[in-house]
Amino acid sequence: MANQPLFILLCSGTHEKIQIAGMTAAVAAVSERPVYVLVTMNAILSFKKGAESPRRYTGGAFSKLLLDKKAPDAIELFGQGKMLGDLTMYACTMALDLLEWDMNNLTEDLFDEALGLTKFLSDAEDGQLMTL
Amino acid sequence: MSQRKTIDARGAFCPGPLMEVIAALKLIEIGDEVEVWSTDQGTVKDLPIWVDKVGHKLIETNECDGYWSLVVEKTK
């Protein structure tokens, strides 16, 4: 039986949620499970090109722990998932429009394309949807 | 004769050791092995599950002095 695709709708700009999204996406992708991530709302601000950790993240007590103890960087985890597994990254078209951004404003070599919510949800009918 | 590559991932947090093993497996030949040293508690449970899921072979797991050593053979 083929592995059920995992769809992650990443909305939160909170570091801890972006971190678990990156961990989940990377591990699922390298476990032969297709993963699709749509980044939107505050989350997309952490994917701005040129932003550097730790300033790209805002979070609470666990964010501080992640940074102080040098846990794997969330954005880099998405990159590893793409490099080593089957991970597709989408930037939300609405978020880009509101920010007056295009794909050039986002972390390089990470996003595959801009996508609307309707298409993402339609595709997600064939898999498991997780919202963070 | 098979080759063994050793990765010292001690001090790395989840899923760092797993991702390092996967990256190393991509670069070696079928039949060769990757040994990872990890202090991450999850590795000793997660890595065998990943190996079983994707079809590689876990050769051995050893608890050493403050860390675990796991050896994976690339089978495909």
N, CA and C atoms of all chains as a GROMACS GRO file, in nm:
protein
  624
    1MET      N    1   0.084  -0.120   0.000
    1MET     CA    2   0.000   0.000   0.000
    1MET      C    3   0.087   0.124   0.000
    2ALA      N    4   0.055   0.219  -0.087
    2ALA     CA    5   0.134   0.341  -0.094
    2ALA      C    6   0.116   0.423   0.033
    3ASN      N    7   0.220   0.497   0.068
    3ASN     CA    8   0.211   0.580   0.187
    3ASN      C    9   0.118   0.697   0.163
    4GLN      N   10   0.032   0.726   0.258
    4GLN     CA   11  -0.064   0.835   0.245
    4GLN      C   12   0.010   0.969   0.248
    5PRO      N   13  -0.015   1.056   0.152
    5PRO     CA   14   0.053   1.187   0.153
    5PRO      C   15   0.014   1.268   0.277
    6LEU      N   16   0.108   1.348   0.322
    6LEU     CA   17   0.086   1.436   0.436
    6LEU      C   18   0.085   1.580   0.388
    7PHE      N   19  -0.019   1.652   0.425
    7PHE     CA   20  -0.032   1.792   0.388
    7PHE      C   21  -0.023   1.876   0.515
    8ILE      N   22   0.068   1.971   0.518
    8ILE     CA   23   0.085   2.056   0.635
    8ILE      C   24   0.052   2.200   0.597
    9LEU      N   25  -0.050   2.255   0.664
    9LEU     CA   26  -0.088   2.395   0.645
    9LEU      C   27  -0.023   2.472   0.759
   10LEU      N   28   0.084   2.544   0.727
   10LEU     CA   29   0.163   2.610   0.831
   10LEU      C   30   0.126   2.758   0.836
   11CYS      N   31   0.057   2.797   0.943
   11CYS     CA   32   0.005   2.934   0.958
   11CYS      C   33   0.078   3.012   1.066
   12SER      N   34   0.115   2.947   1.172
   12SER     CA   35   0.167   3.016   1.290
   12SER      C   36   0.308   3.068   1.268
   13GLY      N   37   0.331   3.188   1.321
   13GLY     CA   38   0.466   3.244   1.318
   13GLY      C   39   0.545   3.207   1.442
   14THR      N   40   0.487   3.125   1.528
   14THR     CA   41   0.555   3.085   1.652
   14THR      C   42   0.665   2.983   1.620
   15HIS      N   43   0.783   3.012   1.672
   15HIS     CA   44   0.898   2.927   1.642
   15HIS      C   45   0.871   2.781   1.670
   16GLU      N   46   0.811   2.754   1.785
   16GLU     CA   47   0.790   2.614   1.823
   16GLU      C   48   0.703   2.540   1.719
   17LYS      N   49   0.604   2.608   1.664
   17LYS     CA   50   0.516   2.543   1.566
   17LYS      C   51   0.588   2.526   1.432
   18ILE      N   52   0.668   2.624   1.395
   18ILE     CA   53   0.745   2.610   1.271
   18ILE      C   54   0.846   2.496   1.286
   19GLN      N   55   0.903   2.485   1.408
   19GLN     CA   56   1.000   2.378   1.434
   19GLN      C   57   0.936   2.240   1.419
   20ILE      N   58   0.820   2.220   1.481
   20ILE     CA   59   0.758   2.086   1.474
   20ILE      C   60   0.708   2.060   1.333
   21ALA      N   61   0.670   2.165   1.262
   21ALA     CA   62   0.632   2.146   1.122
   21ALA      C   63   0.752   2.101   1.040
   22GLY      N   64   0.866   2.164   1.063
   22GLY     CA   65   0.988   2.125   0.991
   22GLY      C   66   1.031   1.984   1.025
   23MET      N   67   1.024   1.950   1.153
   23MET     CA   68   1.062   1.814   1.195
   23MET      C   69   0.969   1.710   1.133
   24THR      N   70   0.840   1.738   1.140
   24THR     CA   71   0.742   1.643   1.087
   24THR      C   72   0.756   1.628   0.936
   25ALA      N   73   0.771   1.741   0.869
   25ALA     CA   74   0.784   1.737   0.723
   25ALA      C   75   0.908   1.659   0.682
   26ALA      N   76   1.020   1.688   0.749
   26ALA     CA   77   1.146   1.623   0.710
   26ALA      C   78   1.142   1.474   0.736
   27VAL      N   79   1.096   1.434   0.855
   27VAL     CA   80   1.097   1.292   0.890
   27VAL      C   81   0.999   1.214   0.802
   28ALA      N   82   0.881   1.273   0.779
   28ALA     CA   83   0.785   1.203   0.693
   28ALA      C   84   0.839   1.190   0.551
   29ALA      N   85   0.901   1.297   0.502
   29ALA     CA   86   0.950   1.296   0.364
   29ALA      C   87   1.060   1.191   0.344
   30VAL      N   88   1.145   1.174   0.443
   30VAL     CA   89   1.253   1.076   0.428
   30VAL      C   90   1.206   0.935   0.462
   31SER      N   91   1.082   0.924   0.506
   31SER     CA   92   1.023   0.792   0.534
   31SER      C   93   0.933   0.747   0.420
   32GLU      N   94   0.964   0.795   0.304
   32GLU     CA   95   0.896   0.755   0.180
   32GLU      C   96   0.749   0.794   0.180
   33ARG      N   97   0.719   0.907   0.244
   33ARG     CA   98   0.583   0.959   0.246
   33ARG      C   99   0.583   1.095   0.176
   34PRO      N  100   0.506   1.113   0.071
   34PRO     CA  101   0.503   1.244   0.006
   34PRO      C  102   0.448   1.350   0.102
   35VAL      N  103   0.516   1.464   0.108
   35VAL     CA  104   0.476   1.571   0.199
   35VAL      C  105   0.461   1.701   0.119
   36TYR      N  106   0.352   1.772   0.150
   36TYR     CA  107   0.325   1.899   0.085
   36TYR      C  108   0.300   2.002   0.195
   37VAL      N  109   0.371   2.114   0.189
   37VAL     CA  110   0.359   2.217   0.292
   37VAL      C  111   0.315   2.347   0.226
   38LEU      N  112   0.207   2.407   0.278
   38LEU     CA  113   0.164   2.539   0.233
   38LEU      C  114   0.193   2.637   0.346
   39VAL      N  115   0.280   2.734   0.321
   39VAL     CA  116   0.319   2.831   0.423
   39VAL      C  117   0.239   2.960   0.403
   40THR      N  118   0.173   3.004   0.509
   40THR     CA  119   0.086   3.121   0.497
   40THR      C  120   0.088   3.201   0.628
   41MET      N  121   0.010   3.307   0.632
   41MET     CA  122  -0.007   3.394   0.749
   41MET      C  123   0.129   3.431   0.811
   42ASN      N  124   0.135   3.440   0.945
   42ASN     CA  125   0.259   3.484   1.009
   42ASN      C  126   0.377   3.391   0.982
   43ALA      N  127   0.348   3.266   0.954
   43ALA     CA  128   0.457   3.170   0.932
   43ALA      C  129   0.547   3.214   0.817
   44ILE      N  130   0.489   3.275   0.716
   44ILE     CA  131   0.568   3.306   0.597
   44ILE      C  132   0.674   3.412   0.626
   45LEU      N  133   0.650   3.491   0.732
   45LEU     CA  134   0.747   3.595   0.768
   45LEU      C  135   0.881   3.534   0.810
   46SER      N  136   0.876   3.415   0.865
   46SER     CA  137   1.000   3.348   0.907
   46SER      C  138   1.078   3.291   0.788
   47PHE      N  139   1.016   3.290   0.673
   47PHE     CA  140   1.081   3.235   0.552
   47PHE      C  141   1.132   3.347   0.462
   48LYS      N  142   1.139   3.469   0.516
   48LYS     CA  143   1.187   3.581   0.435
   48LYS      C  144   1.334   3.561   0.398
   49LYS      N  145   1.363   3.584   0.273
   49LYS     CA  146   1.501   3.567   0.227
   49LYS      C  147   1.595   3.659   0.304
   50GLY      N  148   1.706   3.607   0.347
   50GLY     CA  149   1.806   3.688   0.415
   50GLY      C  150   1.790   3.694   0.565
   51ALA      N  151   1.672   3.654   0.615
   51ALA     CA  152   1.653   3.653   0.761
   51ALA      C  153   1.740   3.544   0.820
   52GLU      N  154   1.799   3.574   0.933
   52GLU     CA  155   1.888   3.476   0.993
   52GLU      C  156   1.838   3.436   1.131
   53SER      N  157   1.861   3.309   1.164
   53SER     CA  158   1.829   3.262   1.298
   53SER      C  159   1.927   3.330   1.394
   54PRO      N  160   1.886   3.374   1.514
   54PRO     CA  161   1.755   3.352   1.575
   54PRO      C  162   1.653   3.461   1.544
   55ARG      N  163   1.695   3.566   1.471
   55ARG     CA  164   1.603   3.679   1.456
   55ARG      C  165   1.484   3.646   1.366
   56ARG      N  166   1.493   3.540   1.290
   56ARG     CA  167   1.379   3.506   1.204
   56ARG      C  168   1.264   3.446   1.284
   57TYR      N  169   1.290   3.407   1.409
   57TYR     CA  170   1.189   3.338   1.488
   57TYR      C  171   1.142   3.422   1.607
   58THR      N  172   1.012   3.408   1.639
   58THR     CA  173   0.960   3.460   1.764
   58THR      C  174   0.892   3.344   1.836
   59GLY      N  175   0.915   3.334   1.966
   59GLY     CA  176   0.855   3.222   2.036
   59GLY      C  177   0.867   3.237   2.186
   60GLY      N  178   0.842   3.130   2.255
   60GLY     CA  179   0.840   3.132   2.400
   60GLY      C  180   0.959   3.061   2.460
   61ALA      N  181   0.934   2.999   2.575
   61ALA     CA  182   1.042   2.937   2.651
   61ALA      C  183   1.110   2.826   2.570
   62PHE      N  184   1.032   2.750   2.495
   62PHE     CA  185   1.092   2.639   2.422
   62PHE      C  186   1.171   2.688   2.302
   63SER      N  187   1.130   2.800   2.248
   63SER     CA  188   1.208   2.860   2.139
   63SER      C  189   1.349   2.894   2.188
   64LYS      N  190   1.354   2.948   2.308
   64LYS     CA  191   1.485   2.983   2.365
   64LYS      C  192   1.571   2.858   2.383
   65LEU      N  193   1.507   2.751   2.431
   65LEU     CA  194   1.580   2.625   2.448
   65LEU      C  195   1.633   2.574   2.314
   66LEU      N  196   1.547   2.577   2.213
   66LEU     CA  197   1.587   2.528   2.080
   66LEU      C  198   1.708   2.604   2.028
   67LEU      N  199   1.706   2.735   2.051
   67LEU     CA  200   1.816   2.818   2.001
   67LEU      C  201   1.941   2.802   2.086
   68ASP      N  202   1.922   2.804   2.218
   68ASP     CA  203   2.038   2.795   2.308
   68ASP      C  204   2.111   2.662   2.292
   69LYS      N  205   2.033   2.554   2.273
   69LYS     CA  206   2.095   2.421   2.266
   69LYS      C  207   2.123   2.378   2.122
   70LYS      N  208   2.101   2.474   2.032
   70LYS     CA  209   2.135   2.449   1.891
   70LYS      C  210   2.066   2.325   1.834
   71ALA      N  211   1.936   2.318   1.856
   71ALA     CA  212   1.856   2.214   1.789
   71ALA      C  213   1.859   2.242   1.639
   72PRO      N  214   1.833   2.142   1.557
   72PRO     CA  215   1.834   2.166   1.412
   72PRO      C  216   1.742   2.283   1.376
   73ASP      N  217   1.791   2.371   1.289
   73ASP     CA  218   1.715   2.490   1.250
   73ASP      C  219   1.591   2.449   1.170
   74ALA      N  220   1.478   2.512   1.203
   74ALA     CA  221   1.350   2.472   1.141
   74ALA      C  222   1.354   2.487   0.989
   75ILE      N  223   1.403   2.600   0.941
   75ILE     CA  224   1.403   2.623   0.797
   75ILE      C  225   1.496   2.523   0.727
   76GLU      N  226   1.609   2.495   0.794
   76GLU     CA  227   1.702   2.397   0.736
   76GLU      C  228   1.641   2.257   0.732
   77LEU      N  229   1.554   2.226   0.828
   77LEU     CA  230   1.488   2.095   0.826
   77LEU      C  231   1.400   2.080   0.703
   78PHE      N  232   1.329   2.186   0.667
   78PHE     CA  233   1.249   2.178   0.544
   78PHE      C  234   1.342   2.152   0.424
   79GLY      N  235   1.455   2.220   0.424
   79GLY     CA  236   1.551   2.202   0.314
   79GLY      C  237   1.604   2.059   0.309
   80GLN      N  238   1.631   2.002   0.426
   80GLN     CA  239   1.680   1.864   0.429
   80GLN      C  240   1.573   1.768   0.379
   81GLY      N  241   1.449   1.795   0.418
   81GLY     CA  242   1.339   1.711   0.371
   81GLY      C  243   1.328   1.713   0.220
   82LYS      N  244   1.349   1.831   0.161
   82LYS     CA  245   1.345   1.842   0.015
   82LYS      C  246   1.461   1.767  -0.050
   83MET      N  247   1.578   1.782   0.012
   83MET     CA  248   1.698   1.724  -0.048
   83MET      C  249   1.699   1.572  -0.037
   84LEU      N  250   1.651   1.520   0.075
   84LEU     CA  251   1.664   1.377   0.102
   84LEU      C  252   1.535   1.299   0.081
   85GLY      N  253   1.423   1.369   0.066
   85GLY     CA  254   1.295   1.300   0.055
   85GLY      C  255   1.202   1.364  -0.044
   86ASP      N  256   1.076   1.332  -0.030
   86ASP     CA  257   0.973   1.377  -0.125
   86ASP      C  258   0.892   1.488  -0.058
   87LEU      N  259   0.946   1.609  -0.062
   87LEU     CA  260   0.882   1.723   0.005
   87LEU      C  261   0.864   1.837  -0.094
   88THR      N  262   0.741   1.887  -0.100
   88THR     CA  263   0.709   2.000  -0.187
   88THR      C  264   0.665   2.117  -0.101
   89MET      N  265   0.724   2.232  -0.125
   89MET     CA  266   0.693   2.352  -0.046
   89MET      C  267   0.617   2.452  -0.133
   90TYR      N  268   0.505   2.500  -0.079
   90TYR     CA  269   0.427   2.602  -0.148
   90TYR      C  270   0.420   2.729  -0.062
   91ALA      N  271   0.423   2.842  -0.129
   91ALA     CA  272   0.396   2.970  -0.063
   91ALA      C  273   0.254   3.011  -0.097
   92CYS      N  274   0.181   3.055   0.002
   92CYS     CA  275   0.040   3.092  -0.017
   92CYS      C  276   0.030   3.218  -0.103
   93THR      N  277  -0.049   3.210  -0.206
   93THR     CA  278  -0.061   3.326  -0.298
   93THR      C  279  -0.124   3.446  -0.226
   94MET      N  280  -0.219   3.422  -0.138
   94MET     CA  281  -0.283   3.532  -0.067
   94MET      C  282  -0.182   3.604   0.024
   95ALA      N  283  -0.101   3.526   0.095
   95ALA     CA  284  -0.001   3.585   0.183
   95ALA      C  285   0.099   3.668   0.102
   96LEU      N  286   0.139   3.616  -0.011
   96LEU     CA  287   0.233   3.690  -0.097
   96LEU      C  288   0.168   3.820  -0.145
   97ASP      N  289   0.042   3.813  -0.182
   97ASP     CA  290  -0.027   3.933  -0.230
   97ASP      C  291  -0.035   4.039  -0.120
   98LEU      N  292  -0.073   3.997  -0.001
   98LEU     CA  293  -0.088   4.092   0.110
   98LEU      C  294   0.046   4.158   0.146
   99LEU      N  295   0.150   4.081   0.141
   99LEU     CA  296   0.284   4.132   0.174
   99LEU      C  297   0.348   4.208   0.057
  100GLU      N  298   0.284   4.198  -0.058
  100GLU     CA  299   0.342   4.252  -0.182
  100GLU      C  300   0.479   4.190  -0.208
  101TRP      N  301   0.483   4.059  -0.184
  101TRP     CA  302   0.604   3.979  -0.208
  101TRP      C  303   0.582   3.893  -0.332
  102ASP      N  304   0.694   3.845  -0.387
  102ASP     CA  305   0.686   3.735  -0.483
  102ASP      C  306   0.784   3.628  -0.436
  103MET      N  307   0.803   3.526  -0.517
  103MET     CA  308   0.887   3.414  -0.474
  103MET      C  309   1.032   3.457  -0.446
  104ASN      N  310   1.072   3.570  -0.504
  104ASN     CA  311   1.209   3.617  -0.482
  104ASN      C  312   1.231   3.670  -0.341
  105ASN      N  313   1.122   3.695  -0.267
  105ASN     CA  314   1.136   3.743  -0.130
  105ASN      C  315   1.153   3.630  -0.030
  106LEU      N  316   1.143   3.508  -0.078
  106LEU     CA  317   1.146   3.392   0.013
  106LEU      C  318   1.282   3.323   0.012
  107THR      N  319   1.307   3.248   0.118
  107THR     CA  320   1.431   3.171   0.131
  107THR      C  321   1.462   3.098   0.000
  108GLU      N  322   1.583   3.114  -0.045
  108GLU     CA  323   1.620   3.058  -0.177
  108GLU      C  324   1.620   2.906  -0.176
  109ASP      N  325   1.585   2.851  -0.291
  109ASP     CA  326   1.593   2.706  -0.316
  109ASP      C  327   1.509   2.623  -0.219
  110LEU      N  328   1.403   2.682  -0.166
  110LEU     CA  329   1.319   2.608  -0.073
  110LEU      C  330   1.177   2.588  -0.129
  111PHE      N  331   1.121   2.692  -0.186
  111PHE     CA  332   0.982   2.683  -0.232
  111PHE      C  333   0.976   2.638  -0.378
  112ASP      N  334   0.877   2.553  -0.404
  112ASP     CA  335   0.858   2.502  -0.540
  112ASP      C  336   0.772   2.595  -0.624
  113GLU      N  337   0.666   2.648  -0.562
  113GLU     CA  338   0.579   2.740  -0.634
  113GLU      C  339   0.482   2.808  -0.538
  114ALA      N  340   0.413   2.911  -0.590
  114ALA     CA  341   0.306   2.974  -0.514
  114ALA      C  342   0.176   2.900  -0.545
  115LEU      N  343   0.093   2.885  -0.442
  115LEU     CA  344  -0.028   2.804  -0.458
  115LEU      C  345  -0.141   2.864  -0.376
  116GLY      N  346  -0.263   2.852  -0.425
  116GLY     CA  347  -0.380   2.898  -0.351
  116GLY      C  348  -0.433   2.790  -0.258
  117LEU      N  349  -0.509   2.834  -0.160
  117LEU     CA  350  -0.564   2.742  -0.060
  117LEU      C  351  -0.660   2.641  -0.121
  118THR      N  352  -0.735   2.686  -0.219
  118THR     CA  353  -0.834   2.595  -0.278
  118THR      C  354  -0.770   2.474  -0.342
  119LYS      N  355  -0.664   2.498  -0.420
  119LYS     CA  356  -0.592   2.386  -0.483
  119LYS      C  357  -0.528   2.297  -0.378
  120PHE      N  358  -0.470   2.358  -0.276
  120PHE     CA  359  -0.404   2.281  -0.170
  120PHE      C  360  -0.505   2.191  -0.099
  121LEU      N  361  -0.620   2.248  -0.064
  121LEU     CA  362  -0.723   2.168   0.005
  121LEU      C  363  -0.778   2.059  -0.086
  122SER      N  364  -0.792   2.089  -0.212
  122SER     CA  365  -0.839   1.989  -0.306
  122SER      C  366  -0.742   1.871  -0.312
  123ASP      N  367  -0.614   1.903  -0.322
  123ASP     CA  368  -0.512   1.797  -0.325
  123ASP      C  369  -0.512   1.718  -0.194
  124ALA      N  370  -0.536   1.790  -0.083
  124ALA     CA  371  -0.527   1.727   0.049
  124ALA      C  372  -0.640   1.628   0.074
  125GLU      N  373  -0.742   1.629  -0.010
  125GLU     CA  374  -0.849   1.531   0.007
  125GLU      C  375  -0.797   1.388  -0.008
  126ASP      N  376  -0.684   1.374  -0.074
  126ASP     CA  377  -0.627   1.241  -0.095
  126ASP      C  378  -0.526   1.202   0.014
  127GLY      N  379  -0.514   1.287   0.115
  127GLY     CA  380  -0.414   1.256   0.216
  127GLY      C  381  -0.457   1.298   0.355
  128GLN      N  382  -0.358   1.316   0.441
  128GLN     CA  383  -0.383   1.358   0.579
  128GLN      C  384  -0.343   1.504   0.592
  129LEU      N  385  -0.432   1.585   0.647
  129LEU     CA  386  -0.407   1.729   0.661
  129LEU      C  387  -0.376   1.765   0.806
  130MET      N  388  -0.266   1.837   0.823
  130MET     CA  389  -0.227   1.884   0.956
  130MET      C  390  -0.216   2.036   0.949
  131THR      N  391  -0.277   2.104   1.046
  131THR     CA  392  -0.270   2.251   1.049
  131THR      C  393  -0.193   2.296   1.172
  132LEU      N  394  -0.095   2.382   1.150
  132LEU     CA  395  -0.015   2.434   1.262
  132LEU      C  396  -0.010   2.586   1.256
  133MET      N  397   3.434  -0.642  -0.015
  133MET     CA  398   3.423  -0.625   0.130
  133MET      C  399   3.353  -0.493   0.160
  134SER      N  400   3.258  -0.497   0.255
  134SER     CA  401   3.179  -0.377   0.283
  134SER      C  402   3.261  -0.274   0.360
  135GLN      N  403   3.223  -0.149   0.337
  135GLN     CA  404   3.288  -0.038   0.405
  135GLN      C  405   3.194   0.013   0.513
  136ARG      N  406   3.249   0.072   0.616
  136ARG     CA  407   3.165   0.132   0.721
  136ARG      C  408   3.206   0.278   0.741
  137LYS      N  409   3.103   0.366   0.734
  137LYS     CA  410   3.125   0.508   0.761
  137LYS      C  411   3.070   0.539   0.900
  138THR      N  412   3.147   0.607   0.981
  138THR     CA  413   3.102   0.641   1.117
  138THR      C  414   3.067   0.789   1.126
  139ILE      N  415   2.950   0.814   1.185
  139ILE     CA  416   2.903   0.951   1.206
  139ILE      C  417   2.896   0.977   1.356
  140ASP      N  418   2.965   1.080   1.399
  140ASP     CA  419   2.957   1.119   1.540
  140ASP      C  420   2.852   1.229   1.554
  141ALA      N  421   2.729   1.187   1.590
  141ALA     CA  422   2.619   1.283   1.604
  141ALA      C  423   2.589   1.309   1.751
  142ARG      N  424   2.685   1.280   1.837
  142ARG     CA  425   2.664   1.304   1.978
  142ARG      C  426   2.645   1.454   2.003
  143GLY      N  427   2.542   1.487   2.080
  143GLY     CA  428   2.511   1.628   2.106
  143GLY      C  429   2.407   1.685   2.012
  144ALA      N  430   2.378   1.615   1.903
  144ALA     CA  431   2.276   1.663   1.808
  144ALA      C  432   2.138   1.620   1.855
  145PHE      N  433   2.042   1.707   1.835
  145PHE     CA  434   1.906   1.679   1.878
  145PHE      C  435   1.822   1.627   1.761
  146CYS      N  436   1.713   1.558   1.798
  146CYS     CA  437   1.619   1.502   1.701
  146CYS      C  438   1.569   1.609   1.606
  147PRO      N  439   1.559   1.584   1.477
  147PRO     CA  440   1.592   1.459   1.408
  147PRO      C  441   1.732   1.461   1.344
  148GLY      N  442   1.824   1.536   1.405
  148GLY     CA  443   1.957   1.552   1.346
  148GLY      C  444   2.029   1.422   1.317
  149PRO      N  445   2.043   1.330   1.417
  149PRO     CA  446   2.113   1.204   1.389
  149PRO      C  447   2.050   1.123   1.276
  150LEU      N  448   1.917   1.116   1.276
  150LEU     CA  449   1.847   1.042   1.170
  150LEU      C  450   1.877   1.103   1.033
  151MET      N  451   1.870   1.236   1.025
  151MET     CA  452   1.892   1.300   0.896
  151MET      C  453   2.037   1.280   0.850
  152GLU      N  454   2.130   1.277   0.945
  152GLU     CA  455   2.270   1.254   0.908
  152GLU      C  456   2.290   1.113   0.854
  153VAL      N  457   2.222   1.017   0.916
  153VAL     CA  458   2.232   0.878   0.868
  153VAL      C  459   2.175   0.868   0.726
  154ILE      N  460   2.061   0.931   0.705
  154ILE     CA  461   1.997   0.923   0.573
  154ILE      C  462   2.086   0.986   0.467
  155ALA      N  463   2.142   1.101   0.500
  155ALA     CA  464   2.232   1.167   0.404
  155ALA      C  465   2.352   1.078   0.374
  156ALA      N  466   2.407   1.012   0.476
  156ALA     CA  467   2.523   0.925   0.455
  156ALA      C  468   2.486   0.803   0.371
  157LEU      N  469   2.367   0.747   0.395
  157LEU     CA  470   2.325   0.629   0.319
  157LEU      C  471   2.312   0.660   0.170
  158LYS      N  472   2.277   0.785   0.139
  158LYS     CA  473   2.264   0.823  -0.002
  158LYS      C  474   2.398   0.816  -0.074
  159LEU      N  475   2.505   0.831   0.002
  159LEU     CA  476   2.638   0.846  -0.060
  159LEU      C  477   2.719   0.718  -0.064
  160ILE      N  478   2.670   0.611   0.001
  160ILE     CA  479   2.749   0.488   0.005
  160ILE      C  480   2.688   0.383  -0.090
  161GLU      N  481   2.762   0.276  -0.108
  161GLU     CA  482   2.718   0.169  -0.198
  161GLU      C  483   2.630   0.069  -0.123
  162ILE      N  484   2.546  -0.001  -0.197
  162ILE     CA  485   2.466  -0.110  -0.138
  162ILE      C  486   2.560  -0.213  -0.076
  163GLY      N  487   2.526  -0.253   0.046
  163GLY     CA  488   2.612  -0.348   0.119
  163GLY      C  489   2.704  -0.279   0.217
  164ASP      N  490   2.729  -0.150   0.196
  164ASP     CA  491   2.811  -0.076   0.292
  164ASP      C  492   2.727  -0.035   0.412
  165GLU      N  493   2.795   0.010   0.516
  165GLU     CA  494   2.726   0.038   0.643
  165GLU      C  495   2.753   0.179   0.694
  166VAL      N  496   2.657   0.229   0.770
  166VAL     CA  497   2.673   0.356   0.842
  166VAL      C  498   2.659   0.327   0.990
  167GLU      N  499   2.757   0.371   1.067
  167GLU     CA  500   2.748   0.362   1.213
  167GLU      C  501   2.728   0.503   1.265
  168VAL      N  502   2.627   0.521   1.352
  168VAL     CA  503   2.603   0.654   1.408
  168VAL      C  504   2.617   0.648   1.559
  169TRP      N  505   2.683   0.748   1.612
  169TRP     CA  506   2.691   0.762   1.757
  169TRP      C  507   2.597   0.874   1.796
  170SER      N  508   2.509   0.848   1.891
  170SER     CA  509   2.408   0.948   1.925
  170SER      C  510   2.382   0.951   2.075
  171THR      N  511   2.366   1.071   2.126
  171THR     CA  512   2.322   1.089   2.265
  171THR      C  513   2.172   1.121   2.270
  172ASP      N  514   2.109   1.135   2.156
  172ASP     CA  515   1.966   1.166   2.149
  172ASP      C  516   1.886   1.040   2.183
  173GLN      N  517   1.802   1.050   2.285
  173GLN     CA  518   1.727   0.932   2.331
  173GLN      C  519   1.636   0.876   2.223
  174GLY      N  520   1.585   0.963   2.136
  174GLY     CA  521   1.492   0.918   2.034
  174GLY      C  522   1.558   0.832   1.928
  175THR      N  523   1.685   0.853   1.904
  175THR     CA  524   1.753   0.784   1.794
  175THR      C  525   1.747   0.633   1.810
  176VAL      N  526   1.764   0.587   1.934
  176VAL     CA  527   1.773   0.443   1.957
  176VAL      C  528   1.638   0.374   1.928
  177LYS      N  529   1.529   0.450   1.934
  177LYS     CA  530   1.398   0.393   1.900
  177LYS      C  531   1.357   0.429   1.757
  178ASP      N  532   1.385   0.554   1.719
  178ASP     CA  533   1.338   0.602   1.589
  178ASP      C  534   1.415   0.542   1.471
  179LEU      N  535   1.545   0.532   1.486
  179LEU     CA  536   1.624   0.484   1.373
  179LEU      C  537   1.587   0.341   1.332
  180PRO      N  538   1.571   0.246   1.428
  180PRO     CA  539   1.530   0.111   1.386
  180PRO      C  540   1.394   0.110   1.315
  181ILE      N  541   1.303   0.195   1.360
  181ILE     CA  542   1.171   0.201   1.295
  181ILE      C  543   1.185   0.254   1.152
  182TRP      N  544   1.267   0.359   1.136
  182TRP     CA  545   1.287   0.414   1.001
  182TRP      C  546   1.354   0.310   0.910
  183VAL      N  547   1.454   0.242   0.963
  183VAL     CA  548   1.525   0.141   0.884
  183VAL      C  549   1.429   0.032   0.838
  184ASP      N  550   1.344  -0.012   0.929
  184ASP     CA  551   1.247  -0.117   0.895
  184ASP      C  552   1.147  -0.066   0.792
  185LYS      N  553   1.104   0.058   0.806
  185LYS     CA  554   1.002   0.113   0.716
  185LYS      C  555   1.053   0.126   0.573
  186VAL      N  556   1.176   0.172   0.559
  186VAL     CA  557   1.225   0.197   0.423
  186VAL      C  558   1.301   0.078   0.365
  187GLY      N  559   1.329  -0.023   0.447
  187GLY     CA  560   1.384  -0.146   0.391
  187GLY      C  561   1.534  -0.164   0.398
  188HIS      N  562   1.601  -0.085   0.482
  188HIS     CA  563   1.743  -0.113   0.505
  188HIS      C  564   1.754  -0.216   0.620
  189LYS      N  565   1.875  -0.240   0.668
  189LYS     CA  566   1.893  -0.345   0.768
  189LYS      C  567   1.972  -0.290   0.888
  190LEU      N  568   1.911  -0.309   1.007
  190LEU     CA  569   1.982  -0.269   1.129
  190LEU      C  570   2.074  -0.383   1.169
  191ILE      N  571   2.202  -0.356   1.176
  191ILE     CA  572   2.301  -0.461   1.205
  191ILE      C  573   2.319  -0.479   1.355
  192GLU      N  574   2.333  -0.366   1.425
  192GLU     CA  575   2.352  -0.377   1.570
  192GLU      C  576   2.321  -0.246   1.640
  193THR      N  577   2.285  -0.258   1.766
  193THR     CA  578   2.264  -0.142   1.854
  193THR      C  579   2.341  -0.168   1.982
  194ASN      N  580   2.426  -0.075   2.019
  194ASN     CA  581   2.504  -0.092   2.141
  194ASN      C  582   2.495   0.032   2.228
  195GLU      N  583   2.478   0.010   2.357
  195GLU     CA  584   2.484   0.122   2.450
  195GLU      C  585   2.628   0.135   2.496
  196CYS      N  586   2.684   0.249   2.470
  196CYS     CA  587   2.824   0.273   2.505
  196CYS      C  588   2.830   0.363   2.628
  197ASP      N  589   2.941   0.427   2.648
  197ASP     CA  590   2.959   0.511   2.766
  197ASP      C  591   2.893   0.648   2.743
  198GLY      N  592   2.763   0.654   2.772
  198GLY     CA  593   2.692   0.782   2.758
  198GLY      C  594   2.634   0.808   2.621
  199TYR      N  595   2.638   0.712   2.534
  199TYR     CA  596   2.577   0.729   2.401
  199TYR      C  597   2.543   0.593   2.342
  200TRP      N  598   2.469   0.596   2.234
  200TRP     CA  599   2.435   0.472   2.164
  200TRP      C  600   2.508   0.467   2.030
  201SER      N  601   2.539   0.346   1.992
  201SER     CA  602   2.598   0.322   1.860
  201SER      C  603   2.502   0.230   1.784
  202LEU      N  604   2.461   0.275   1.667
  202LEU     CA  605   2.373   0.194   1.582
  202LEU      C  606   2.437   0.179   1.445
  203VAL      N  607   2.428   0.059   1.390
  203VAL     CA  608   2.488   0.033   1.259
  203VAL      C  609   2.378  -0.010   1.162
  204VAL      N  610   2.375   0.058   1.048
  204VAL     CA  611   2.275   0.032   0.946
  204VAL      C  612   2.344  -0.010   0.817
  205GLU      N  613   2.293  -0.118   0.758
  205GLU     CA  614   2.345  -0.161   0.627
  205GLU      C  615   2.252  -0.110   0.517
  206LYS      N  616   2.310  -0.052   0.413
  206LYS     CA  617   2.232  -0.007   0.299
  206LYS      C  618   2.197  -0.129   0.213
  207THR      N  619   2.069  -0.150   0.191
  207THR     CA  620   2.027  -0.272   0.119
  207THR      C  621   1.964  -0.244  -0.017
  208LYS      N  622   1.947  -0.118  -0.049
  208LYS     CA  623   1.882  -0.088  -0.178
  208LYS      C  624   1.929   0.046  -0.230
   0.00000   0.00000   0.00000
